[in-house]
Amino acid sequence: MINNRDLSWLTFNERVLQEAQDKSVPLMQRLRFLGIFSNNQDEYIKVRIANIVRLSQIRGKSAPLLSGGYTAKELLPLINSQVSEGQKKFMQTYIDVLSEMEKHNIYVVNEKKLNQKQKQFCHEYFSSVVSPLLVPLIIRKSTQLPFLRDNNIYHAVKMCSDKNDSRYAIIQIPVSSSCPRFVVLPSVKGRHDIIFLDDIIRLCLDEIFFMFNYKSISAYTFKLMRDAQLTIDDDISKSLIEKMEAGLQNRLHGQPVRLIYDREMPEDLLDIISSKLQLKRREELDAGGRYHLMRDLMKFPKVRPDLESKSLAPLNHPHIKPFSSILKTIARKDVLLNYPYHTFNHFIDFLREAAIDPKVESIYITLYRVAERSKVINALINAAKNGKRVVVLMELLARFDEEQNVEYSEILQKEGVKVIHGVTGLKVHSKIVLVERKNKDFAYIGTGNFNEATAQIYGDFGLFTSNPQIVADTAIVFDFLINTHKHFSCKQLLVSPYYMRNQFVNLIKKEIKNAQNGKRAYIFAKFNSLTDEEMVKLLYKASQAGVEIRLIVRGACCLQPQMKDLSENIRVISIVDRYLEHARIAIFHNDGDEKVYIMSADWMTRNLDRRIEVGVPILDKEIKQTLKSFFDIQWSDNEKARDLTVFGSNNYVKRGDNPPCRSQTALYDFYKKLNDKK
């Protein structure tokens, strides 16, 4: 019994939508969850649906079977139906949230609901901020449509004259940091009026097209979604950077896969746009509401702080004292950080100290996604300027962050940093650092990106250690990344695609053997996704042998728990709350000598077989106990945890007689108490 990955993922995104529907969630945070849902759905269409459409075009016996035993052709209508149903729920939830906002005197108004003062403000705002950024494009039936990028929103404009002739135009809505999607309007005291940038442009259409004679003019929003596949050519005369830049340019011109448009758009206007984009099939045209690209709801103005989620100030780790050496602390004892409960500043300070420490000779780091104005990048440049050897493995194929990674690669190289781009055919997804210092070396192995922005909202682990075996293994991994022809083996680290799968398989088989011999056996694990069929089937065997299995899976889960004679000993929950659950952990009973690992890899085929991933055993007893407590707290969640026993449903875990537990809040309190004890 293997559940389909795509249908399972869509069910996960419905859990995100549940947060927007949950009235116990602060009102403005519900609006932001709508933005997260919309962003997730858009990326899914551009990546997964585009891929399934390609697979559906393969005919005959060569057509591949997808998880759950579906062909792409069979799966496509099921996915489209679920996406469409999700969009309907999204729109209803959005209407409900707006209605709740109005009870708190927050109004999202359109151009027809403005008073005179607000109209004047909008015209002045349009003239000073918006108008200089607009490039109207006139379209005709006989001419080619100008190139339209995805990830943007457009107005399709229709101008009607007395002679029943029509002119058509397209305007890109120029959303940017200096021209935000939402504009706060002047309002009476106690009231907050906000307008979409789209509607300011609608209000000012006459100022754009004044040179044309027309009886009426109207604008209808649409967005185009293109296939996000990134193709890299194999021209050996080009550098990888050159190939990436060409590939990114090609992606911009990817095949359109879906047109989402205002359902009020006139037929003739829709026909001229869809025909020029060569989108004609029903599933390629999606009638929506008045507004699109609703991911921008994540950036809705914070006009009522009392209706936002109350931020929890990140904690300092009890072993890391202000104005003291982090390297000396790690030399004495391993340190585990759990973001966002602990501050990411500790990691920045670790790099900054290494950058100026006279005894530090080299810094090696893998980078996958970094912040837009990255303190990590700045610390590495500073280290190079201080004469350290700095080597950065920059993974260029980090989906939708490729352009920024190419840019940072060039900046680092100009500053004297050695930048490498990994192993041909393998994406480097590991999160590791090696600091070589006279007499003592240090390593960091994590589950999440070196990104100070996402570290505030992503739940992740990071281990600082000076353990000689782990540090030596980390050096071996970097040596392999730099000199990819080398064979290697590690004593402590789990490294995919070479050893990690087999090591986890052996650990599971040991639990099976112990259970068969009447010993206690359990596997407790937490992933973003569990989709690898080999691992799923092995967990089924473990369940049948009597191994107790508890799984926390945020996203797609192809394993079906609680099936008679198959998975009766497996329970699976999923937690969706204010922080994105991103940490990966695996705990094995191991006949009483527990094995605990954190890793950058999910149990997905791509992570185990096609990526460089690193996992690390936890050897420190205190940290091992902390991670067991972490898992127990999350497993006890009965406020934000969903029970995945029934596939496709998102029923909350039943509380029963247990006290209420919201694990993310409980974890913050847990770490705060640990601080108080020190």
GUMIMAR-830824 format. One record per residue (C-alpha): z, x, y. Coordinates in steps of 0.2 Angstrom, whole numbers. Example, Ala and Ser with C-alpha at 12.3 -4.5 7.8 and 13.67 -1.06 7.14 Angstrom:
up = 39 east = 62 north = -22
up = 36 east = 68 north = -5
END
This chain:
up = 0 east = 0 north = 0
up = -6 east = 9 north = 15
up = -6 east = 0 north = 32
up = -21 east = 3 north = 44
up = -17 east = 16 north = 57
up = -26 east = 7 north = 71
up = -19 east = -10 north = 68
up = -2 east = -2 north = 67
up = -4 east = 7 north = 84
up = -9 east = -9 north = 92
up = 7 east = -17 north = 86
up = 16 east = -2 north = 94
up = 8 east = -6 north = 111
up = 14 east = -24 north = 109
up = 31 east = -17 north = 108
up = 28 east = -9 north = 125
up = 23 east = -26 north = 131
up = 39 east = -33 north = 124
up = 48 east = -22 north = 136
up = 39 east = -31 north = 151
up = 43 east = -48 north = 144
up = 62 east = -43 north = 141
up = 72 east = -51 north = 155
up = 86 east = -39 north = 152
up = 75 east = -25 north = 158
up = 76 east = -22 north = 177
up = 62 east = -33 north = 185
up = 52 east = -19 north = 193
up = 53 east = -8 north = 177
up = 45 east = -23 north = 168
up = 31 east = -22 north = 180
up = 29 east = -3 north = 176
up = 29 east = -7 north = 157
up = 14 east = -18 north = 161
up = 6 east = -2 north = 168
up = 10 east = 8 north = 153
up = 3 east = -5 north = 141
up = -13 east = -6 north = 151
up = -15 east = 13 north = 152
up = -12 east = 14 north = 133
up = -24 east = 1 north = 130
up = -38 east = 9 north = 140
up = -36 east = 26 north = 132
up = -36 east = 17 north = 115
up = -53 east = 9 north = 119
up = -60 east = 25 north = 125
up = -55 east = 35 north = 111
up = -51 east = 25 north = 95
up = -63 east = 10 north = 97
up = -77 east = 22 north = 103
up = -75 east = 32 north = 87
up = -74 east = 17 north = 76
up = -90 east = 10 north = 84
up = -98 east = 27 north = 80
up = -92 east = 26 north = 62
up = -98 east = 7 north = 60
up = -116 east = 13 north = 63
up = -115 east = 23 north = 47
up = -124 east = 13 north = 33
up = -123 east = 13 north = 14
up = -112 east = 23 north = 3
up = -109 east = 37 north = 16
up = -99 east = 24 north = 27
up = -81 east = 31 north = 26
up = -66 east = 21 north = 21
up = -52 east = 20 north = 34
up = -34 east = 18 north = 31
up = -29 east = 2 north = 23
up = -46 east = 2 north = 14
up = -56 east = -5 north = 28
up = -74 east = 1 north = 33
up = -76 east = 3 north = 51
up = -88 east = -12 north = 51
up = -74 east = -23 north = 44
up = -60 east = -16 north = 55
up = -69 east = -17 north = 72
up = -68 east = -36 north = 74
up = -50 east = -36 north = 69
up = -46 east = -23 north = 82
up = -56 east = -32 north = 95
up = -47 east = -48 north = 92
up = -30 east = -39 north = 93
up = -35 east = -30 north = 109
up = -41 east = -47 north = 116
up = -25 east = -56 north = 111
up = -15 east = -42 north = 119
up = -24 east = -44 north = 135
up = -21 east = -62 north = 136
up = -2 east = -59 north = 133
up = -3 east = -45 north = 146
up = -10 east = -57 north = 159
up = 3 east = -71 north = 156
up = 17 east = -58 north = 157
up = 10 east = -51 north = 173
up = 10 east = -69 north = 180
up = 28 east = -72 north = 174
up = 34 east = -55 north = 182
up = 25 east = -59 north = 199
up = 34 east = -76 north = 198
up = 51 east = -68 north = 195
up = 47 east = -55 north = 209
up = 44 east = -70 north = 221
up = 62 east = -76 north = 218
up = 68 east = -59 north = 225
up = 56 east = -61 north = 240
up = 43 east = -48 north = 234
up = 26 east = -55 north = 235
up = 9 east = -48 north = 230
up = -3 east = -57 north = 242
up = -22 east = -57 north = 243
up = -33 east = -56 north = 258
up = -32 east = -75 north = 260
up = -14 east = -76 north = 262
up = -11 east = -65 north = 276
up = -4 east = -70 north = 293
up = -12 east = -64 north = 309
up = -1 east = -48 north = 311
up = -5 east = -43 north = 293
up = -24 east = -46 north = 295
up = -24 east = -35 north = 310
up = -14 east = -21 north = 301
up = -26 east = -22 north = 286
up = -41 east = -20 north = 298
up = -33 east = -5 north = 306
up = -28 east = 2 north = 289
up = -46 east = 0 north = 283
up = -53 east = 8 north = 298
up = -42 east = 23 north = 298
up = -38 east = 26 north = 280
up = -51 east = 17 north = 268
up = -68 east = 17 north = 277
up = -70 east = 36 north = 278
up = -69 east = 36 north = 259
up = -81 east = 22 north = 255
up = -99 east = 26 north = 249
up = -108 east = 8 north = 246
up = -122 east = 9 north = 234
up = -136 east = -4 north = 235
up = -143 east = -9 north = 218
up = -159 east = -18 north = 214
up = -166 east = -25 north = 199
up = -181 east = -13 north = 199
up = -171 east = 3 north = 202
up = -159 east = 13 north = 191
up = -140 east = 10 north = 193
up = -131 east = 25 north = 201
up = -120 east = 34 north = 190
up = -103 east = 25 north = 188
up = -88 east = 35 north = 182
up = -75 east = 28 north = 170
up = -56 east = 29 north = 175
up = -62 east = 21 north = 192
up = -63 east = 3 north = 198
up = -77 east = -4 north = 208
up = -82 east = -20 north = 218
up = -98 east = -28 north = 213
up = -104 east = -36 north = 229
up = -116 east = -51 north = 231
up = -124 east = -55 north = 248
up = -133 east = -72 north = 249
up = -145 east = -77 north = 263
up = -152 east = -94 north = 269
up = -168 east = -91 north = 258
up = -158 east = -90 north = 242
up = -162 east = -72 north = 241
up = -147 east = -60 north = 236
up = -143 east = -42 north = 239
up = -131 east = -33 north = 227
up = -120 east = -18 north = 230
up = -107 east = -8 north = 222
up = -91 east = 0 north = 230
up = -80 east = 12 north = 222
up = -62 east = 8 north = 226
up = -55 east = 25 north = 232
up = -38 east = 26 north = 225
up = -29 east = 42 north = 228
up = -12 east = 49 north = 233
up = -18 east = 47 north = 252
up = -25 east = 30 north = 248
up = -14 east = 21 north = 236
up = -18 east = 6 north = 226
up = -4 east = -4 north = 234
up = -1 east = -6 north = 252
up = 16 east = -12 north = 259
up = 12 east = -25 north = 273
up = 23 east = -28 north = 289
up = 34 east = -43 north = 284
up = 48 east = -53 north = 291
up = 66 east = -46 north = 287
up = 71 east = -49 north = 269
up = 53 east = -51 north = 263
up = 42 east = -38 north = 255
up = 23 east = -42 north = 255
up = 12 east = -30 north = 246
up = -7 east = -31 north = 244
up = -20 east = -22 north = 232
up = -31 east = -10 north = 241
up = -45 east = -20 north = 232
up = -41 east = -35 north = 243
up = -40 east = -25 north = 259
up = -58 east = -20 north = 256
up = -63 east = -38 north = 252
up = -56 east = -43 north = 269
up = -66 east = -30 north = 277
up = -83 east = -33 north = 268
up = -91 east = -38 north = 285
up = -87 east = -21 north = 292
up = -96 east = -12 north = 278
up = -112 east = -23 north = 277
up = -113 east = -28 north = 295
up = -131 east = -22 north = 296
up = -137 east = -35 north = 283
up = -141 east = -53 north = 286
up = -132 east = -64 north = 274
up = -124 east = -81 north = 274
up = -110 east = -77 north = 262
up = -103 east = -61 north = 254
up = -91 east = -59 north = 240
up = -84 east = -45 north = 229
up = -79 east = -45 north = 211
up = -69 east = -31 north = 203
up = -75 east = -22 north = 187
up = -71 east = -6 north = 177
up = -82 east = 4 north = 165
up = -75 east = 12 north = 150
up = -85 east = 27 north = 142
up = -83 east = 36 north = 126
up = -70 east = 50 north = 128
up = -76 east = 61 north = 114
up = -77 east = 79 north = 120
up = -92 east = 89 north = 113
up = -92 east = 108 north = 114
up = -108 east = 116 north = 110
up = -109 east = 132 north = 99
up = -119 east = 143 north = 111
up = -111 east = 160 north = 107
up = -117 east = 167 north = 124
up = -105 east = 156 north = 133
up = -87 east = 158 north = 135
up = -75 east = 145 north = 130
up = -71 east = 140 north = 148
up = -90 east = 138 north = 151
up = -92 east = 127 north = 136
up = -76 east = 117 north = 141
up = -83 east = 114 north = 159
up = -100 east = 109 north = 152
up = -91 east = 97 north = 139
up = -80 east = 89 north = 152
up = -96 east = 86 north = 163
up = -104 east = 78 north = 148
up = -89 east = 67 north = 144
up = -91 east = 60 north = 162
up = -108 east = 54 north = 157
up = -101 east = 48 north = 140
up = -109 east = 32 north = 133
up = -102 east = 16 north = 140
up = -92 east = 6 north = 127
up = -85 east = -8 north = 137
up = -87 east = -17 north = 154
up = -71 east = -27 north = 160
up = -76 east = -38 north = 174
up = -69 east = -52 north = 185
up = -72 east = -68 north = 175
up = -77 east = -76 north = 192
up = -92 east = -64 north = 194
up = -108 east = -74 north = 196
up = -120 east = -73 north = 180
up = -134 east = -64 north = 190
up = -122 east = -50 north = 196
up = -115 east = -48 north = 179
up = -132 east = -47 north = 171
up = -139 east = -34 north = 183
up = -124 east = -23 north = 180
up = -123 east = -25 north = 161
up = -141 east = -23 north = 158
up = -142 east = -7 north = 168
up = -128 east = 0 north = 158
up = -136 east = -6 north = 142
up = -121 east = -16 north = 137
up = -126 east = -33 north = 129
up = -115 east = -36 north = 114
up = -102 east = -49 north = 116
up = -88 east = -36 north = 111
up = -94 east = -24 north = 125
up = -92 east = -37 north = 139
up = -74 east = -42 north = 142
up = -70 east = -56 north = 155
up = -54 east = -52 north = 164
up = -44 east = -56 north = 179
up = -46 east = -52 north = 197
up = -39 east = -35 north = 196
up = -42 east = -20 north = 184
up = -35 east = -3 north = 180
up = -18 east = -10 north = 180
up = -10 east = 6 north = 175
up = -8 east = 8 north = 193
up = 7 east = -4 north = 191
up = 17 east = 12 north = 186
up = 16 east = 17 north = 204
up = 20 east = 0 north = 212
up = 30 east = 3 north = 228
up = 49 east = 4 north = 226
up = 53 east = -9 north = 239
up = 69 east = -15 north = 230
up = 79 east = 0 north = 222
up = 92 east = -13 north = 216
up = 78 east = -20 north = 205
up = 73 east = -3 north = 197
up = 81 east = 5 north = 182
up = 96 east = 15 north = 187
up = 92 east = 34 north = 185
up = 104 east = 44 north = 174
up = 106 east = 61 north = 181
up = 101 east = 75 north = 168
up = 116 east = 84 north = 162
up = 119 east = 103 north = 162
up = 121 east = 110 north = 144
up = 140 east = 114 north = 142
up = 136 east = 132 north = 136
up = 124 east = 136 north = 151
up = 135 east = 139 north = 166
up = 129 east = 139 north = 184
up = 124 east = 156 north = 191
up = 126 east = 165 north = 174
up = 113 east = 173 north = 163
up = 105 east = 161 north = 151
up = 99 east = 176 north = 140
up = 116 east = 182 north = 138
up = 122 east = 164 north = 133
up = 108 east = 163 north = 120
up = 112 east = 181 north = 113
up = 129 east = 174 north = 109
up = 124 east = 157 north = 102
up = 109 east = 146 north = 99
up = 107 east = 132 north = 112
up = 99 east = 115 north = 109
up = 92 east = 105 north = 123
up = 89 east = 86 north = 121
up = 78 east = 80 north = 136
up = 79 east = 70 north = 147
up = 98 east = 69 north = 144
up = 99 east = 88 north = 147
up = 90 east = 95 north = 162
up = 73 east = 104 north = 160
up = 79 east = 116 north = 174
up = 87 east = 126 north = 160
up = 70 east = 130 north = 153
up = 63 east = 134 north = 170
up = 78 east = 146 north = 173
up = 76 east = 154 north = 157
up = 58 east = 159 north = 162
up = 63 east = 164 north = 179
up = 77 east = 175 north = 173
up = 65 east = 183 north = 160
up = 52 east = 186 north = 174
up = 64 east = 197 north = 185
up = 76 east = 204 north = 171
up = 72 east = 223 north = 171
up = 74 east = 224 north = 152
up = 62 east = 210 north = 148
up = 45 east = 218 north = 143
up = 34 east = 203 north = 137
up = 33 east = 184 north = 138
up = 22 east = 174 north = 126
up = 20 east = 155 north = 128
up = 9 east = 141 north = 121
up = 4 east = 128 north = 134
up = -3 east = 111 north = 130
up = 1 east = 100 north = 144
up = 9 east = 106 north = 160
up = 14 east = 97 north = 176
up = 2 east = 95 north = 191
up = 12 east = 108 north = 202
up = 19 east = 117 north = 187
up = 35 east = 127 north = 190
up = 32 east = 135 north = 172
up = 15 east = 142 north = 178
up = 23 east = 149 north = 194
up = 37 east = 157 north = 184
up = 24 east = 165 north = 172
up = 14 east = 172 north = 187
up = 30 east = 179 north = 195
up = 33 east = 188 north = 178
up = 16 east = 196 north = 179
up = 19 east = 201 north = 197
up = 35 east = 209 north = 191
up = 26 east = 220 north = 179
up = 29 east = 210 north = 163
up = 16 east = 208 north = 150
up = 13 east = 189 north = 150
up = 2 east = 181 north = 137
up = -2 east = 162 north = 138
up = -10 east = 153 north = 124
up = -18 east = 139 north = 134
up = -25 east = 125 north = 123
up = -40 east = 118 north = 132
up = -43 east = 103 north = 121
up = -27 east = 93 north = 127
up = -36 east = 76 north = 128
up = -38 east = 70 north = 147
up = -29 east = 86 north = 153
up = -43 east = 98 north = 149
up = -49 east = 100 north = 167
up = -32 east = 105 north = 173
up = -30 east = 117 north = 159
up = -46 east = 125 north = 163
up = -41 east = 127 north = 181
up = -24 east = 134 north = 176
up = -32 east = 146 north = 164
up = -42 east = 153 north = 179
up = -27 east = 154 north = 191
up = -17 east = 163 north = 178
up = -30 east = 176 north = 174
up = -33 east = 180 north = 193
up = -14 east = 184 north = 194
up = -14 east = 196 north = 179
up = -9 east = 185 north = 165
up = -18 east = 187 north = 149
up = -25 east = 170 north = 143
up = -31 east = 166 north = 126
up = -38 east = 150 north = 119
up = -32 east = 150 north = 101
up = -40 east = 148 north = 84
up = -58 east = 142 north = 82
up = -58 east = 124 north = 75
up = -39 east = 122 north = 76
up = -30 east = 114 north = 91
up = -14 east = 124 north = 96
up = -1 east = 110 north = 98
up = 15 east = 121 north = 95
up = 28 east = 123 north = 109
up = 35 east = 140 north = 107
up = 40 east = 155 north = 118
up = 44 east = 173 north = 114
up = 53 east = 184 north = 126
up = 53 east = 203 north = 121
up = 68 east = 212 north = 129
up = 75 east = 229 north = 125
up = 87 east = 228 north = 111
up = 86 east = 209 north = 110
up = 72 east = 197 north = 108
up = 73 east = 178 north = 111
up = 63 east = 163 north = 106
up = 61 east = 144 north = 110
up = 54 east = 131 north = 99
up = 52 east = 114 north = 105
up = 45 east = 96 north = 101
up = 38 east = 93 north = 118
up = 27 east = 100 north = 132
up = 32 east = 113 north = 145
up = 31 east = 100 north = 158
up = 45 east = 96 north = 170
up = 38 east = 80 north = 175
up = 37 east = 72 north = 158
up = 53 east = 80 north = 153
up = 62 east = 67 north = 164
up = 55 east = 53 north = 154
up = 51 east = 60 north = 137
up = 64 east = 62 north = 123
up = 62 east = 79 north = 116
up = 71 east = 94 north = 108
up = 71 east = 112 north = 112
up = 80 east = 126 north = 103
up = 84 east = 143 north = 112
up = 88 east = 156 north = 99
up = 90 east = 175 north = 96
up = 91 east = 173 north = 77
up = 82 east = 189 north = 71
up = 72 east = 180 north = 58
up = 67 east = 165 north = 69
up = 62 east = 177 north = 83
up = 52 east = 188 north = 71
up = 43 east = 173 north = 64
up = 39 east = 168 north = 82
up = 32 east = 185 north = 85
up = 21 east = 183 north = 69
up = 14 east = 167 north = 75
up = 9 east = 174 north = 92
up = 2 east = 189 north = 83
up = -9 east = 177 north = 73
up = -14 east = 167 north = 88
up = -20 east = 183 north = 97
up = -28 east = 192 north = 81
up = -34 east = 176 north = 72
up = -41 east = 186 north = 57
up = -23 east = 191 north = 51
up = -14 east = 183 north = 37
up = 4 east = 180 north = 39
up = 19 east = 172 north = 31
up = 36 east = 166 north = 39
up = 54 east = 167 north = 32
up = 61 east = 152 north = 43
up = 47 east = 144 north = 53
up = 36 east = 130 north = 46
up = 19 east = 133 north = 52
up = 4 east = 121 north = 50
up = -10 east = 121 north = 44
up = -4 east = 134 north = 32
up = 13 east = 131 north = 26
up = 21 east = 116 north = 34
up = 14 east = 102 north = 23
up = 18 east = 111 north = 6
up = 36 east = 115 north = 13
up = 39 east = 97 north = 17
up = 31 east = 91 north = 0
up = 43 east = 103 north = -9
up = 58 east = 97 north = 1
up = 54 east = 79 north = -4
up = 51 east = 83 north = -22
up = 68 east = 91 north = -22
up = 76 east = 75 north = -16
up = 66 east = 66 north = -30
up = 72 east = 78 north = -43
up = 90 east = 76 north = -37
up = 89 east = 57 north = -37
up = 82 east = 57 north = -55
up = 97 east = 68 north = -60
up = 109 east = 55 north = -53
up = 114 east = 65 north = -38
up = 114 east = 59 north = -20
up = 97 east = 61 north = -11
up = 91 east = 55 north = 6
up = 78 east = 59 north = 19
up = 81 east = 54 north = 37
up = 66 east = 57 north = 49
up = 59 east = 53 north = 66
up = 41 east = 54 north = 71
up = 29 east = 48 north = 84
up = 17 east = 43 north = 70
up = 17 east = 42 north = 51
up = -1 east = 41 north = 45
up = -4 east = 54 north = 32
up = -8 east = 45 north = 16
up = -2 east = 60 north = 5
up = 15 east = 60 north = 13
up = 16 east = 41 north = 13
up = 13 east = 40 north = -6
up = 25 east = 54 north = -9
up = 39 east = 44 north = 1
up = 34 east = 29 north = -10
up = 38 east = 40 north = -26
up = 54 east = 46 north = -18
up = 59 east = 28 north = -15
up = 55 east = 23 north = -33
up = 66 east = 38 north = -39
up = 81 east = 31 north = -29
up = 80 east = 42 north = -13
up = 87 east = 34 north = 2
up = 74 east = 35 north = 16
up = 77 east = 31 north = 34
up = 63 east = 32 north = 46
up = 62 east = 30 north = 65
up = 43 east = 29 north = 70
up = 38 east = 25 north = 88
up = 20 east = 22 north = 85
up = 8 east = 20 north = 71
up = 16 east = 19 north = 54
up = 5 east = 17 north = 38
up = 20 east = 16 north = 27
up = 25 east = -2 north = 22
up = 44 east = -2 north = 19
up = 54 east = -14 north = 8
up = 40 east = -18 north = -4
up = 47 east = -22 north = -22
up = 45 east = -8 north = -34
up = 37 east = 3 north = -21
up = 47 east = 6 north = -6
up = 64 east = -4 north = -8
up = 74 east = 11 north = -3
up = 64 east = 14 north = 13
up = 69 east = 6 north = 30
up = 59 east = 9 north = 46
up = 63 east = 5 north = 64
up = 54 east = 9 north = 80
up = 63 east = 11 north = 97
up = 54 east = 8 north = 113
up = 65 east = 9 north = 129
up = 65 east = 17 north = 146
up = 62 east = 35 north = 139
up = 47 east = 38 north = 128
up = 53 east = 43 north = 111
up = 44 east = 60 north = 107
up = 56 east = 70 north = 97
up = 52 east = 74 north = 79
up = 66 east = 78 north = 67
up = 68 east = 78 north = 48
up = 85 east = 79 north = 38
up = 86 east = 82 north = 19
up = 102 east = 80 north = 9
up = 97 east = 95 north = -2
up = 111 east = 92 north = -14
up = 124 east = 93 north = -1
up = 117 east = 109 north = 8
up = 108 east = 99 north = 21
up = 91 east = 105 north = 29
up = 88 east = 100 north = 47
up = 72 east = 103 north = 56
up = 64 east = 99 north = 73
up = 45 east = 101 north = 75
up = 30 east = 98 north = 86
up = 21 east = 89 north = 72
up = 20 east = 71 north = 66
up = 16 east = 68 north = 48
up = -2 east = 64 north = 52
up = -16 east = 73 north = 44
up = -22 east = 81 north = 60
up = -5 east = 88 north = 63
up = -3 east = 95 north = 46
up = -20 east = 101 north = 42
up = -30 east = 104 north = 58
up = -17 east = 110 north = 71
up = -6 east = 125 north = 74
up = 11 east = 116 north = 74
up = 28 east = 124 north = 72
up = 44 east = 118 north = 65
up = 61 east = 127 north = 65
up = 76 east = 125 north = 54
up = 93 east = 122 north = 62
up = 105 east = 136 north = 56
up = 119 east = 133 north = 68
up = 132 east = 121 north = 61
up = 137 east = 114 north = 78
up = 119 east = 110 north = 82
up = 116 east = 103 north = 65
up = 130 east = 91 north = 67
up = 124 east = 86 north = 85
up = 107 east = 82 north = 77
up = 114 east = 72 north = 63
up = 124 east = 62 north = 76
up = 108 east = 60 north = 87
up = 100 east = 52 north = 72
up = 115 east = 41 north = 67
up = 116 east = 35 north = 85
up = 97 east = 30 north = 85
up = 98 east = 22 north = 68
up = 112 east = 11 north = 75
up = 102 east = 4 north = 89
up = 102 east = -15 north = 89
up = 96 east = -18 north = 106
up = 79 east = -9 north = 108
up = 75 east = -5 north = 90
up = 62 east = -16 north = 80
up = 62 east = -18 north = 62
up = 45 east = -14 north = 54
up = 48 east = -22 north = 38
up = 35 east = -36 north = 42
up = 19 east = -28 north = 46
up = 12 east = -34 north = 63
up = 28 east = -41 north = 69
up = 40 east = -33 north = 81
up = 56 east = -42 north = 76
up = 72 east = -34 north = 84
up = 84 east = -26 north = 73
up = 98 east = -39 north = 69
up = 115 east = -35 north = 76
up = 125 east = -44 north = 64
up = 144 east = -40 north = 66
up = 140 east = -23 north = 73
up = 144 east = -19 north = 91
up = 129 east = -18 north = 103
up = 121 east = -1 north = 103
up = 107 east = 4 north = 115
up = 104 east = 21 north = 108
up = 96 east = 30 north = 124
up = 112 east = 25 north = 134
up = 123 east = 29 north = 120
up = 115 east = 46 north = 118
up = 118 east = 50 north = 137
up = 136 east = 45 north = 134
up = 137 east = 56 north = 119
up = 131 east = 72 north = 128
up = 142 east = 68 north = 143
up = 157 east = 67 north = 131
up = 152 east = 84 north = 123
up = 152 east = 91 north = 141
up = 169 east = 84 north = 144
up = 176 east = 92 north = 129
up = 170 east = 110 north = 134
END
